[in-house]
Amino acid sequence: MKLNYRVVIFALAIVFGVVFSVPSLLQTEGGKKVTLGLDLQGGLHMLLGVKTDEATKSRIKSIAASVKHFAQRNDILIDALTFDATTVTFEYLDADDAGKINEFLSAVEGAEITTQKQVVTLKLTPQEIEKTKQDAINQAIETIRNRLDQFGLAEPVVARQGDEKILVQLAGIKTQEEEQRARELISRAAKLELMAVDEDRNARVYNMSGADAAAYGDVILPDVKNPEIKYLVREIPILDGGMLTDAAMGFDQNNRPLINFTLNAEGAEIFGDFTGRNVGKRLAVVLDGKVYSAPNINERIGGGSGQISGNYTVMEAKDLAIALRSGALLAPIYLMEKRSVGPSLGADSIQASLVALVGGFVLVIVFMIFYYRVAGIIANIALVANLFILLAVMSLFGATLTLPGMAGIVLTVGMAVDANVIISERIRELIYEGKSMHKAIEEGYANAMRAILDANITTLIASVVLYAYGTGAIKGFAITMSIGILASMLTAILGTHGIYQMLESKIAKSKNNKFWFGIKG
C-alpha cells in the first residue's frame, strides 16, 4: 500500500470531523455545539405589528428639537414653535435671519418648506412619510435582532412578514419568566429623551389637564417609581436617544444598579450648551414616557455622559442597557399572535427525524456493501466521514439545526452515496472493457467527475439562493445542504480516490473483481 496526499487530507478531514462533533454528540460542558431550533427544542413564536404612524410623529418631533437647538446656538429668536403629525411651524422674529434658517432647513430631507411673513412651515412629503414608515419597520427588525443577540439567544429568527408585520421565533424559551423577559425586551421602545422641566408652571401641574399643558408647549409625565408624582416638561426634548452611542449597567455609591450612557459629539455639544444656560433648573431624564430622575443642574455638564437611576434589579438594568445600546424603536410594536411550542413536540420531531436518518443510513450502508462489496465499504467510510464533517462545521459556527435542516442531512446522505455510486459504476464499466486497474480507477474518476460536479454545483447554487432569499426553516435546510454537498465532494471525490490509489496494486494483484467491486471477471 502506498500513502498519498489524498488519503492524508481525507484522514485529517475525518479527525477534524470527529473532534468538533464530539461536544454536540455527547453534549459536553465545553466546546461549540449545534443549537436546536424552535421546532426541535420548543420555544416562542410571535407575530408583531408595527405602529408606523408613530414613526412619522417621532421624526417631526426630532426636526422640531433640531430647529430649537439651531436657533438657540445661533442666537436666532423664534416664536410659536409647534408641530403635529407631519408638520413643524415656527416664526422667526428678525428678517435678517432668513438666510441662516433657509440654509439649515434645506438640509432636511424629504420636506416641503413654505414661508409667509416670516412664518415657516415644514411639511414631510408623502414619499418621505412612506419612507419613514418603511424605515421604521426595517429598523425594528434590526433592533429586535440585535437585542435578542445580546440577550444570549442563539440564532433567533426575526423576519418581515407582509407589509407591517414581523415574525419572531425564539428557540429555547421554556419558562414563563424567560418568555416574559424576552417579550419585554422585544417590545420596549427604549426611547430616551432629556427634557427641560417647565419651572415656571411645574407647581401647578396637578391642577392642569393635558390640553392646558399643550397650550404652553408642555406635556405632563409621571414619575417611574410613583405615578402619582407628575412633572411638567417641555414637549420638545433637548435631545433624544438617537444621539446615544453606548449604555452599560453600573452601580451607584450605595451599590444599586443604574445605567451609564454616553452621547455622540453632537449630543454632547447640545447637552453642554443646555446645561450651561440652565444652571439652577432641572433636567428630566425620560425613558419611554416616564421620568426616571429630574436632577438640578449645578454647573455646565461636558463630556456627553449621564446616568439613569431607578429601582432596578440587576437583570432589569442589564436588559435596559441592552435595549438602549441596540437603539430605540422608531415606532412602537404590539403583539398580534403568540404560540408556545412545547419541548415534547420537539422531542417527537427529533425522534422521527433520527428514525428516518438512521433507517436511511443503515439501508444505504447495507445496499452498498451487498452490491459493491469492498468498494461499497470504501463508499460507506466516505459517507460516515461526510456526516462527521457536516456536524463539525455546523458545531464550529454554532449553527441552528431545525427540522428542515435534519431533512437536509437525510438528503445529503443520499447525495453523498450517489457520487460514489457513479464512480463505482464507471470503474466497473471500464473493468468490463478490459482496462487495467490503474486506468479503470483513473478514467472512472475522470468520467464520473463531470456528472458529479454538474449535480453538486447546481444543487449548491440552489442552496445558496434558498439561504439568501429564504427565512427561518428554509435557511436551515439550505445550510445543511450546502455544507453536506461540499463535504461529500471532499470525501467522495478526493477521499475515496486516495483510498483506491493506495490499494491499487493490491486490487490488481488479487484479480478478484467480485470481492473488490461486486462484478465477475
Long-range contacts (C-beta under 8 A, 24 or more apart in sequence): 1-502, 1-503, 1-505, 1-506, 2-501, 2-502, 2-504, 2-505, 3-502, 4-498, 4-501, 4-502, 5-498, 6-494, 6-495, 6-497, 6-498, 6-499, 6-501, 7-495, 7-498, 7-499, 7-501, 7-502, 8-498, 9-490, 9-494, 9-495, 9-498, 10-385, 10-490, 10-491, 10-494, 10-495, 10-498, 10-499, 13-385, 13-389, 13-490, 13-491, 13-495, 14-385, 14-388, 14-389, 16-389, 16-392, 17-385, 17-387, 17-388, 17-389, 17-390, 17-391, 17-392, 18-388, 18-392, 19-392, 20-391, 20-392, 20-393, 20-395, 20-396, 21-388, 21-391, 21-392, 21-395, 23-395, 24-391, 24-394, 24-395, 25-391, 31-395, 32-395, 32-396, 32-397, 32-398, 33-395, 33-398, 34-391, 34-394, 34-395, 34-398, 34-399, 34-400, 34-401, 35-154, 35-155, 35-171, 35-172, 35-398, 35-399, 35-400, 35-401, 36-171, 36-172, 36-346, 36-350, 36-400, 36-401, 37-155, 37-171, 37-400, 37-401, 37-402, 37-403, 37-405, 37-473, 37-476, 38-157, 38-169, 38-170, 38-171, 38-341, 38-402, 39-341, 39-345, 39-346, 39-349, 39-402, 39-403, 39-473, 40-171, 40-346, 40-349, 40-350, 40-401, 40-402, 40-403, 40-406, 41-171, 41-172, 41-343, 41-346, 42-171, 42-172, 42-173, 42-174, 42-340, 42-341, 42-342, 42-343, 42-344, 42-345, 42-346, 43-169, 43-170, 43-171, 43-172, 43-173, 43-174, 43-340, 43-341, 44-168, 44-169, 44-170, 44-173, 44-179, 44-182, 44-338, 44-339, 44-340, 44-341, 45-167, 45-168, 45-169, 45-337, 45-338, 45-339, 45-340, 45-341, 46-167, 46-168, 46-169, 46-170, 46-183, 46-186, 46-335, 46-337, 46-338, 46-339, 47-161, 47-165, 47-166, 47-167, 47-168, 47-335, 47-336, 47-337, 47-338, 48-140, 48-165, 48-166, 48-167, 48-168, 48-186, 48-187, 48-333, 48-334, 48-335, 48-336, 49-164, 49-165, 49-166, 49-333, 49-334, 49-335, 49-336, 50-136, 50-137, 50-140, 50-164, 50-165, 50-166, 50-331, 50-332, 50-333, 51-331, 51-332, 51-333, 51-334, 52-132, 52-133, 52-136, 52-137, 52-164, 52-331, 53-85, 53-133, 53-331, 54-136, 54-330, 54-331, 54-332, 55-132, 55-133, 55-135, 55-136, 55-330, 55-331, 56-85, 56-86, 56-124, 56-129, 56-132, 56-133, 57-85, 58-191, 58-330, 58-331, 59-124, 59-132, 59-330, 60-84, 60-85, 60-86, 60-87, 60-88, 60-124, 61-235, 61-236, 61-237, 62-240, 62-242, 63-88, 63-108, 63-111, 63-122, 64-88, 64-236, 65-236, 65-237, 65-238, 65-239, 65-240, 67-104, 67-105, 67-122, 68-236, 69-238, 69-239, 69-270, 69-273, 70-104, 72-273, 72-277, 73-273, 74-100, 76-100, 76-101, 80-119, 81-217, 81-236, 82-217, 83-236, 86-123, 86-124, 86-129, 87-121, 87-122, 87-123, 87-124, 88-121, 88-122, 88-123, 89-119, 89-120, 89-121, 89-122, 90-119, 90-120, 91-118, 91-119, 91-120, 92-118, 92-120, 93-118, 132-330, 133-164, 133-331, 135-330, 136-329, 136-330, 136-331, 137-164, 137-166, 137-331, 139-327, 139-329, 139-330, 140-166, 140-329, 140-330, 140-331, 140-333, 141-166, 142-327, 143-326, 143-327, 143-328, 143-329, 144-168, 144-186, 144-333, 146-326, 146-327, 147-185, 147-186, 147-322, 147-323, 147-326, 148-182, 148-185, 148-186, 150-322, 150-325, 150-326, 151-182, 151-185, 151-319, 151-322, 153-182, 154-398, 154-400, 155-398, 155-399, 155-400, 157-471, 157-472, 159-471, 159-472, 165-336, 166-333, 167-471, 167-472, 169-472, 171-400, 173-340, 174-343, 179-340, 181-315, 181-319, 183-335, 184-319, 185-319, 185-322, 185-323, 186-333, 187-332, 187-333, 187-334, 187-335, 188-288, 188-319, 188-320, 188-323, 188-329, 189-288, 189-328, 189-329, 189-332, 190-241, 190-287, 190-288, 190-320, 190-323, 190-324, 190-326, 190-327, 190-328, 190-329, 191-240, 191-241, 191-287, 191-288, 191-289, 191-328, 191-329, 192-240, 192-241, 192-244, 192-261, 192-285, 192-286, 192-287, 192-308, 192-324, 192-328, 193-237, 193-238, 193-239, 193-240, 193-241, 193-286, 193-287, 194-237, 194-238, 194-239, 194-240, 194-271, 194-274, 194-283, 194-284, 194-285, 194-286, 194-306, 195-221, 195-233, 195-234, 195-237, 195-238, 195-283, 195-284, 195-286, 196-233, 196-234, 196-238, 196-274, 196-278, 196-281, 196-282, 196-283, 196-284, 197-231, 197-232, 197-233, 197-234, 197-281, 197-282, 197-283, 197-284, 197-294, 198-232, 198-233, 198-234, 199-281, 199-282, 201-232, 202-231, 202-232, 204-232, 205-230, 205-231, 205-232, 206-230, 208-232, 221-284, 221-286, 221-289, 221-290, 221-291, 222-290, 222-291, 223-290, 223-291, 224-287, 224-290, 224-291, 224-292, 224-310, 224-311, 225-310, 225-311, 231-284, 231-291, 231-294, 233-284, 233-286, 233-291, 237-286, 238-270, 238-271, 238-274, 238-283, 239-263, 239-267, 239-270, 239-271, 240-328, 241-324, 241-327, 241-328, 242-328, 243-267, 243-270, 244-324, 244-325, 246-325, 247-320, 247-321, 247-324, 247-325, 248-321, 248-325, 249-314, 249-317, 249-318, 249-320, 249-321, 250-307, 252-307, 252-309, 256-309, 256-312, 257-312, 257-313, 257-314, 257-316, 257-317, 258-307, 258-308, 258-309, 258-310, 258-312, 258-317, 259-307, 259-308, 259-309, 259-317, 259-320, 259-321, 259-324, 260-305, 260-306, 260-307, 261-305, 261-306, 261-307, 261-308, 261-324, 262-304, 262-305, 263-304, 263-305, 263-306, 264-304, 265-304, 267-304, 268-302, 268-303, 268-304, 269-304, 271-301, 271-304, 271-306, 272-300, 272-301, 272-302, 272-304, 275-299, 275-300, 275-301, 276-300, 287-320, 349-403, 350-406, 353-403, 353-406, 353-407, 353-410, 356-406, 356-410, 357-406, 357-409, 357-410, 357-413, 360-410, 360-413, 360-414, 361-387, 361-413, 364-413, 364-414, 364-417, 368-417, 368-420, 368-421, 371-518, 372-424, 372-517, 372-518, 373-514, 373-515, 373-516, 373-517, 373-518, 374-515, 374-516, 374-517, 375-420, 375-424, 375-427, 375-516, 375-517, 375-518, 376-424, 376-518, 378-420, 378-496, 378-499, 378-500, 379-417, 379-420, 379-421, 379-424, 379-492, 379-496, 381-495, 381-496, 381-499, 382-416, 382-420, 382-488, 382-491, 382-492, 382-495, 382-496, 383-413, 383-416, 383-417, 383-420, 383-491, 385-487, 385-491, 385-495, 386-412, 386-413, 386-416, 386-484, 386-487, 386-488, 386-490, 386-491, 386-492, 387-412, 387-413, 389-483, 389-487, 389-490, 389-491, 390-480, 390-483, 390-484, 390-487, 393-483, 393-487, 394-479, 394-480, 394-483, 399-479, 400-476, 401-476, 401-480, 402-472, 402-473, 402-476, 402-477, 403-473, 403-476, 404-473, 404-474, 404-476, 404-477, 405-473, 405-476, 405-477, 405-479, 405-480, 406-480, 407-477, 408-476, 408-477, 408-478, 408-479, 408-480, 408-481, 408-484, 409-480, 409-484, 411-481, 411-484, 412-480, 412-481, 412-484, 412-485, 412-487, 412-488, 415-455, 415-456, 415-459, 415-484, 415-485, 415-488, 416-484, 416-487, 416-488, 416-491, 416-492, 418-455, 419-448, 419-452, 419-455, 419-456, 419-488, 419-489, 419-492, 419-493, 420-492, 420-496, 422-448, 422-451, 422-452, 423-448, 423-452, 423-492, 423-493, 423-496, 424-517, 427-517, 428-517, 428-518, 428-519, 431-513, 431-517, 431-519, 431-521, 432-519, 432-521, 436-508, 437-504, 437-507, 437-508, 438-504, 438-508, 441-497, 441-500, 441-501, 441-504, 445-493, 445-497, 449-493, 452-489, 452-492, 452-493, 453-489, 456-485, 456-488, 456-489, 459-485, 460-485, 460-486
